[in-house]
Every structure is written in structure tokens, then in C-alpha cells.
Amino acid sequence: MYKAFYNLKRNPFELPPDPSFLFPTNRHNEALAALYYGVRRQMGFVVLTGEVGTGKTLLVRCLLRLLRGSNVAYAYVFNSRLSSTEFLQYVAGDFGLAASGKTKSELLLGLGSFLVARHQRNLTTLLVADEAHHLSAEVLEEIRLLTNLETAQGKLLQILLVGQPELDEKLDSVELRQLKQRIALRSHLLPLDLEETRGYIQRRLQLAAANPPAETIFPEETLAEVYRNSRGVPRLINSICENALIGAYARQLKSVSPDIIAEVAADLRLNLVRAPRAPEITRNDDEELWQALKTLLQTHGQLQSMRSRDSESFVSTISGAKKHEPFI
């Protein structure tokens, strides 16, 4: 809608993760290098975590693009709300194996034969589990058992777990300590800082522009407002900038003003941070709880009174003792 007006050949802030739009910050470069190294060196388990919208899926797609045309075959599981048997069926099916109607033992035998056959031909096999923070402990244990297939040179199956910081918390649990010990590499993505946000927006505009430069669309003060409202989260940056371009185009403005960013942020409710509201306690809700609360408050008041009297008595005793102290 606004492409011709801003002399753009494509939408610069589309939400679907497009590897061609990767903005290579130091952290993203390091994470991508770690993922690539872990897979190519057949190190087994690799974990990538990051907050919502920080670019985890985009980084995974960049990895798969780098691996394209090599000897790596992969299964990509993006639905993590699966039982252990459903998970194995999904993985087997993505590898092109017959999975329908198979029992768990049959699935494991089929996957084992598949992995051994590929290893004998010096081929690498990768399993990517996106949204892995939703995987149950049972499924994560099943994944760990798959890595028992190994040779002296390396693992037969390379596994990449991708998820939000809750994945780290899950992996730190006692019941998954065996899995945690097998993790060879870990990377964590953070939001962009102000300078990175500026570079991120400008790079996307340059890649989308028919006739660069296109930096004048978002002036410096507007970039600062985008950063303030997005807190450097790439997905939010995209959403804010896309809506801001639509709003500026509707007003026939060649540059996006900070006021438009503020309006977009308000419309997207990005500036509303609500604290959890404690439930109100009334007699109608729970009479027993109400009575218990009253008793607790009364007891607290009595304890406070006793402490006050004891304190006054202690002070009086000390004061009296001081009157009879000999002068030294």
C-alpha cells in the first residue's frame, strides 16, 4: 500500500522471519556460528534461548539455509504440545519414514536404522525442536535417549532445542540433569540496544528500498521513540514500524514523526504494563477465610502491643540502671 509512496520495492518490516533480513549483531553472529559449529562437528545437543521476539526462529532458518545443499538432513518440530509417541511419529514422518500406526518401539527401531544408515554414508542428521520450553519432561527424556545412538567419532543425531528462557529453567531441574550434562553448546539472544535498533531499521529500509538511501523515512528522534516503545525486541520493532508507515502514508508524510510512533504504541498497548491484581476477599466469597483473616489481624495487633510494652519496660529498666552507674 505504501511501497510506491516511499519508493520501496518490498515491505521492510514484515513479521514472518525472512533470513535475507537478518541483522548480524555480534550476539546473533556468535549464536549462529555456535549452532553451525555444533551441527557440523556432530557435538550432539545444542540449545538456543531468548525472550519472545528476539529472533530465535529467524536464526534457525538462517542455519538451515547455511546447511542447504550439504550432507545434512533435518526434521523441524514446531508443535511442542505432543506426547512422546506423537513426537516420535512427527520426527519419523519429517524424515520421510513410515510413521502412521507404528508403535513406540517400532518408531525407535525405524529411527535407529535410519540414523545408522546415514552415518555409514558420512551424512549428518539434525532434529530441530522449536518452542522447546513447552516440551514435557517425558518428551525431553525421549530426546535424550535418542542421543544414546553414537560412535566413537560423534553422535548419530544432532539436536537443537530452541525456546524461551523457561527452557533453561526446565533443563536446570533435577529430573533432567542427565540431559543438561549432555548439552555441548548454549547460546542466548538478548534484545537490541539503541545503536543496534537504529542499524536494524536502517538495514531493513536499505534492503527494501528501490533507490537507497531510505534512512530519511525514520529520523533520529523517531528511531529513539521506536526503541523506547519496543525495548529493542525485533518483533515489536517490526510491528511498530509497519503500523507507523501505514499511519504516515495515510497522512501523506514522507517522514515518520515520533508522535506517530507514540500513537502506534498506544494502539498496540505496548505502554501498558499491568501488575497482577490480588483477588479481593469478602465475606460472601469465603466466610471461613474471612474469619481466619480477622483472627490473624487481631493476633498481629496483640503481638505488636506486647512488643511495645516489652520495649517500654526494657527502656525503663535501662534508664534506672544508668542512674545508679558509678562515674568512671
ZIWO-V599106 format. One record per pair of residues at least 24 apart in sequence whose ideal C-beta (glycine too) atoms are under 8 Angstrom apart, sorted by the first residue. I is the first residue (numbers start at 1). J is the second residue. D is the distance in whole Angstrom. If there is no record, write none. Layout:
BEGIN
i	j	d
I	J	D
I	J	D
END
This chain:
BEGIN
i	j	d
1	246	7
1	249	7
2	245	5
2	246	6
2	248	8
2	249	4
5	249	5
5	252	8
6	214	7
6	217	6
6	245	7
6	249	7
6	254	8
7	209	7
7	210	5
7	211	6
7	214	7
8	205	8
8	208	5
8	209	6
8	210	6
8	214	7
9	208	6
9	209	7
9	210	5
10	208	5
11	208	7
11	242	7
12	204	4
12	205	5
12	207	7
12	208	4
12	209	8
12	241	7
13	204	6
13	237	8
13	238	4
13	239	8
13	241	4
13	242	4
13	245	7
14	238	7
14	242	7
15	235	7
15	238	6
15	239	7
15	242	8
17	55	7
17	57	5
17	58	4
17	61	6
18	58	8
19	58	7
19	61	5
19	62	4
19	65	5
20	207	7
21	58	8
21	203	8
21	204	6
21	207	6
22	55	8
22	58	6
22	59	8
22	62	5
23	192	8
23	196	7
23	199	7
23	200	5
23	203	5
23	204	8
23	234	8
25	192	7
25	196	5
27	189	6
27	190	6
28	55	7
28	59	6
28	189	7
30	187	7
31	59	6
31	187	4
31	188	8
31	189	6
32	59	6
32	62	6
32	63	6
32	66	8
34	185	5
34	187	5
35	59	7
35	60	8
35	63	5
35	160	6
35	185	8
35	187	7
36	63	6
36	66	6
36	67	8
37	185	7
38	158	7
38	160	8
38	184	6
38	185	5
39	63	7
39	67	7
39	72	7
39	124	7
39	126	6
39	158	5
39	160	7
40	124	7
41	154	7
42	124	6
42	153	7
42	154	3
42	155	6
42	158	6
43	154	7
43	155	7
43	158	7
43	184	4
43	185	6
44	147	5
44	150	8
44	154	8
44	155	4
44	157	8
44	158	7
44	159	7
44	182	6
44	184	5
45	147	7
45	159	5
45	161	7
45	179	7
45	182	5
45	183	5
45	184	6
45	185	8
46	158	7
46	159	7
46	160	5
46	161	7
46	183	7
46	184	6
46	185	5
46	186	8
46	187	8
47	160	8
47	161	5
47	162	8
47	167	7
47	168	8
47	171	7
47	183	5
47	185	7
47	186	5
47	187	7
48	160	7
48	161	7
48	162	5
48	163	8
48	186	8
48	187	5
48	188	8
48	189	7
49	162	8
49	163	6
49	164	7
49	165	6
49	167	5
49	168	6
49	186	7
49	187	7
49	188	5
49	189	7
50	164	7
50	165	8
50	188	6
50	189	3
50	190	7
51	164	7
51	165	7
51	189	8
51	190	8
51	191	7
51	233	7
52	164	6
52	233	7
52	235	7
53	233	4
53	234	6
53	235	3
53	236	6
54	189	4
54	190	7
54	191	6
54	233	6
54	234	6
54	235	8
55	189	6
55	234	5
55	235	8
56	130	8
56	162	5
56	163	8
56	189	6
57	130	6
57	162	7
58	234	8
59	189	7
60	128	6
60	130	7
60	160	7
60	162	6
63	160	8
64	128	8
67	126	7
70	124	8
71	122	7
71	123	5
71	124	6
72	123	8
72	124	4
72	125	7
72	126	6
73	118	7
73	123	7
73	124	8
73	125	5
73	126	7
74	125	7
74	126	4
74	127	7
74	128	6
75	126	7
75	127	5
75	128	7
76	128	5
76	130	7
77	127	7
77	128	7
77	129	5
77	130	7
78	130	5
78	131	6
79	131	8
80	129	7
80	130	7
80	131	4
80	132	6
80	133	8
80	134	4
80	135	5
80	139	8
81	134	6
82	139	7
83	136	8
83	138	8
83	139	7
84	136	8
84	138	5
84	139	5
84	142	5
87	135	8
87	139	5
87	142	7
87	143	8
88	142	7
91	127	6
95	125	8
111	146	7
112	149	6
115	149	6
115	156	4
115	157	6
116	149	7
116	156	7
118	156	8
119	151	7
119	156	5
124	158	6
125	156	7
125	157	5
125	158	7
126	157	8
126	158	5
126	159	8
126	160	7
127	157	6
127	158	7
127	159	5
127	160	7
128	160	5
128	162	7
129	159	7
129	160	7
129	161	5
129	162	7
130	162	5
130	163	8
131	162	7
131	163	6
132	161	4
132	162	6
132	163	4
132	167	5
133	163	4
133	164	5
133	165	8
133	166	4
133	167	4
133	170	6
134	163	8
135	161	8
135	163	8
135	170	8
137	170	7
137	173	7
137	175	6
137	176	6
140	170	7
140	171	8
140	176	6
140	179	6
141	175	8
141	176	7
141	179	7
143	179	7
144	176	8
144	178	6
144	179	4
144	182	7
147	182	6
191	231	6
191	232	3
191	233	5
191	234	8
192	227	8
192	232	4
192	233	8
192	234	7
192	237	8
193	232	6
194	224	7
194	227	5
194	232	8
196	232	7
197	223	7
197	226	7
197	227	4
197	230	7
197	232	5
197	237	6
198	223	5
198	227	8
200	234	7
200	237	6
201	226	7
201	237	7
201	241	6
204	241	8
216	254	7
216	255	6
217	245	7
217	248	8
217	254	7
217	255	6
217	256	6
218	255	7
218	256	5
219	255	6
219	256	8
219	257	8
221	258	5
222	255	7
222	256	5
222	257	6
222	258	5
222	260	8
222	261	6
224	258	8
225	258	4
225	261	4
225	262	6
226	261	6
229	261	6
229	262	7
229	264	8
229	265	4
229	270	5
229	271	7
230	270	7
236	270	7
239	268	6
240	264	5
240	265	6
240	268	7
240	270	7
243	267	7
243	268	7
END
